[in-house]
Amino acid sequence: MTDLNPQAKQMADESMVRNLRAQARAIWPQESGLFRRYALRADARILDAGCGPGEGSSRVAELFPRAEVLGVDIIDASLDLARSRYSALAPRLRFEHQSIFELREADRTFDLVLCRHVIHSIPHPERVLAELARVTRPGGYLHLIPEDYGMLHFQRGALDPRDFWYQVPRSFGAATGTDLFIGRNTFSILSAMKLEQITVDYVVVDTLRVPRETFAAIIEAWRDGYSDAIGEITPISRNDAVAYFDQMIANIRDPRGYAVWMVPVVSARVPLSR
Ligand SMILES: C[S@@+](CC[C@H](N)C(=O)[O-])C[C@H]1O[C@@H](n2cnc3c(N)ncnc32)[C@H](O)[C@@H]1O
């Protein structure tokens, strides 16, 4: 499975657990209101594809207190952590080892399928999206957070973060066979799949809407989890990567500073006629 999960090391790292916690704290307050539009029945069946330690699965299970939620992932340590953290919500919320490239679920099973912070990190995202649509019932929805590393903006200091964000995602993506700009490409993929009612919204993670320490924790976790790999597979050295990240963190922590990460939230409906 390693070839289909080129970020396996980073995804299993301790820094990813704190990253996903900080990301959920930053993003969920703006994201949660978007779920109303799916008009789910109270006992909806929901899949969280690539659930990690269950930040999204648990929040959606709390948002829909009668829904049945299944989180799937291929990292057993994340699944174990999710099970122990959210045992109070079991068995309505459960976690299983399944690959989103080849789910064990029957066609047309779920009313809603979440896939948050995943498809930028894997090759062949269109195969995964087709698999997610397969298990969604006609009239059900996909709810995606496809990250896009051209949508992060920081002020310049001694270093210019624009140089980092120009160079690193293209080289990292080329080396891992992934699209780190998939946020802007997801609409086209879903259109080609002939899905309906495609929407693209943005959660704005910036220094006005999100506590500075929460935003800073995301960048710290990226620094801790990704600097080695950046040094190995991009033209930016490990030390330079750390210096860029440290400057971005200082920018966020500066009470007079401003920084923003635009996080796309993309949804689409599986046609009734499918
Ligand atoms: C950045 S984490 C996002 C976790 C979670 N969705 C959230 O919002 O907090 C990406 C997750 O996708 C998982 N993943 C990658 N490839 C996968 C696959 N083929 N099947 C299932 N999960 C996969 C990783 O193991 C990792 O836990």
Ligand as a Chemical Component Dictionary entry (heavy atoms), coordinates in Angstrom:
data_LIG
# 
_chem_comp.id                   LIG 
_chem_comp.type                 NON-POLYMER 
_chem_comp.pdbx_formal_charge   0 
_chem_comp.three_letter_code    LIG 
# 
loop_
_chem_comp_atom.comp_id 
_chem_comp_atom.atom_id 
_chem_comp_atom.alt_atom_id 
_chem_comp_atom.type_symbol 
_chem_comp_atom.charge 
_chem_comp_atom.model_Cartn_x 
_chem_comp_atom.model_Cartn_y 
_chem_comp_atom.model_Cartn_z 
_chem_comp_atom.pdbx_ordinal 
LIG C1  C1  C 0  -4.116 14.229 6.883  1  
LIG S1  S1  S 1  -4.943 12.800 7.454  2  
LIG C2  C2  C 0  -6.629 13.364 7.598  3  
LIG C3  C3  C 0  -7.389 12.656 8.689  4  
LIG C4  C4  C 0  -8.864 13.037 8.878  5  
LIG N1  N1  N 0  -9.613 12.918 7.651  6  
LIG C5  C5  C 0  -9.051 14.405 9.467  7  
LIG O1  O1  O 0  -9.749 15.219 8.856  8  
LIG O2  O2  O -1 -8.524 14.678 10.552 9  
LIG C6  C6  C 0  -5.010 11.765 5.995  10 
LIG C7  C7  C 0  -5.390 10.339 6.332  11 
LIG O3  O3  O 0  -5.641 9.617  5.109  12 
LIG C8  C8  C 0  -5.234 8.285  5.325  13 
LIG N2  N2  N 0  -5.085 7.534  4.077  14 
LIG C9  C9  C 0  -4.137 7.684  3.118  15 
LIG N3  N3  N 0  -4.311 6.750  2.154  16 
LIG C10 C10 C 0  -5.391 6.002  2.532  17 
LIG C11 C11 C 0  -6.062 4.880  1.961  18 
LIG N4  N4  N 0  -5.672 4.330  0.810  19 
LIG N5  N5  N 0  -7.127 4.383  2.606  20 
LIG C12 C12 C 0  -7.540 4.899  3.789  21 
LIG N6  N6  N 0  -6.950 5.961  4.376  22 
LIG C13 C13 C 0  -5.882 6.498  3.754  23 
LIG C14 C14 C 0  -3.940 8.451  6.079  24 
LIG O4  O4  O 0  -3.545 7.250  6.709  25 
LIG C15 C15 C 0  -4.278 9.576  7.053  26 
LIG O5  O5  O 0  -4.740 9.089  8.292  27 
# 
loop_
_chem_comp_bond.comp_id 
_chem_comp_bond.atom_id_1 
_chem_comp_bond.atom_id_2 
_chem_comp_bond.value_order 
_chem_comp_bond.pdbx_ordinal 
LIG C1  S1  SING 1  
LIG S1  C2  SING 2  
LIG S1  C6  SING 3  
LIG C2  C3  SING 4  
LIG C3  C4  SING 5  
LIG C4  N1  SING 6  
LIG C4  C5  SING 7  
LIG C5  O1  DOUB 8  
LIG C5  O2  SING 9  
LIG C6  C7  SING 10 
LIG C7  O3  SING 11 
LIG C7  C15 SING 12 
LIG O3  C8  SING 13 
LIG C8  N2  SING 14 
LIG C8  C14 SING 15 
LIG N2  C9  SING 16 
LIG N2  C13 SING 17 
LIG C9  N3  DOUB 18 
LIG N3  C10 SING 19 
LIG C10 C11 SING 20 
LIG C10 C13 DOUB 21 
LIG C11 N4  SING 22 
LIG C11 N5  DOUB 23 
LIG N5  C12 SING 24 
LIG C12 N6  DOUB 25 
LIG N6  C13 SING 26 
LIG C14 O4  SING 27 
LIG C14 C15 SING 28 
LIG C15 O5  SING 29 
# 
